[in-house]
Amino acid sequence: MKRNEPQGMPKVIEPQLATLAKRPPAHGDWSYEIKFDGYRMLARIASCDVRLVTRNGYNWTDRMPKLRDALDVLPVHDAWLDGEAVVLNAAGVPDFNALQNAFDRRGKGQIVLFLFDLLWMNRTDLRVQPLRDRRAALRELMDQVESPLLRFSDNFTDDPASIIESARKMKLEGIIGKRIDAPYRSGRSTSWIKLKCNQRQEFVVGGITRGKADIDSLLLGVFDPDGSLRYVGSVPPYFTSRQASAFFARAEAQEFTPFRNTPKAERGREYLWLKPVIVVEVSFREWTRGGELRHALSRGTRRQARARSDGRASH
């Protein structure tokens, strides 16, 4: 589609970023969208140039030629759009590992761009308008799109607690809350919030690493049906001095690794193997295809727990 370079259209727009929140806001008019597990991507359409730009300003257009072609035929003279590039699995849920494989040209997944904001269109700066108006304009534009690679990110106005619970059951990363009366503001903002719905599980500690701190990380495992302990990742303990002392009082060192798949040693770290008797509760985003935890966070040790063959704890 032939276009002329619009006057006044920004060469660069820094994306608006959400602030992590512990709970939904009690006041204000908010709408909620799925927090896609992908790569944040802004699209700039002007003249004969269509660009896909990451949140850090890198031009990834050549890595997504099909998306570039889909954007090129949008019925606009010029535009800036905000969205997230994802690959959907068989259940229709974003799969971050499949997305990485698609970029590495190892996977067969089709990269889809979910669009959730319209910042500029047809020589008009829409960033000053409230979200409700920008979204209405975006929906009207997306109603004219036939490509399955470009999709509108639907929003929900239900009780956020029920939305989070639904997202958790679908094993989604979380949800994004947005003030519908707020303009678009580049950078971190409290008018956009993210509410995560991590999974939680108990894991066996099979060792620790030491670096500059007394305990650099806990090495976690689960027991497989054959009774062997399988390494699934590590997590920083965030112990206070008292908690660290209590941990060492319970820990029983052993000479050999208890894991059947010993983690690869990293330079500058000391590895201490432990008898697999201490259980910790950990929240995490998801399991990787390699069977390890992604974005794990320790929630503390279990005082009266011992490891069971299913990798959970008995009390």
C-alpha angles and dihedrals in degrees: 000000000000117000139166122234104264119232115244096013110139117249089210134023120188110220124245111248130208125237117230111247131191094213140008116277117265096213140039136044109292138171126195134220135182114273099231118216098225143078121309108238134183121198123210118194118188138134108335090327127101115178134185110204129188123228088262093054101258118146107235097166094117090053092058107039094157092056090047090054092047091052092046092067096050110128094246135108091217136344150168114214131183124212150121129268112221143160115224122218126220090280092053093251122131111261113201094190091053089050092054090048090050091055090047088052090237097107133064095217118130114233112231126191115218108199119207106163141036113207102172135009136170098352092314126116105221097179092093091057122089118264093251091061095043091050092048090053091047093050091050089051094046091051086069094052120101100176114106088212093070117060137172115242104231120220130216130213097189123117104299093225091061091045091052091049091051090048090050092052089051089050092240123158095244141274137285121225119205133187104240092207096052128102122232111273121185116232131025113341139178090216085074118050133177123217114193126206104202124180121245130211141153119250136187119245109228098171148335137234125223126206125145090328126065089248117019097177144345116239108222134205145170128215115246121214091265090060096252120133113239120203112233104172144288136273134194108248099213089206124175115227090262093048091049090052091049090049093053090047089060098037119100114202121217132187100235133049114265091208122096088209103043113207116248111262118245123214116256095025129105117217121213117186120215136194105260098247104108117085125200131189114233133184117210141167101234148319117271120226087254090062098253133123121261121211095356124187125188117237097185141277126289111244099203102029136114130189119267128198092257092059094250129103134263121208 
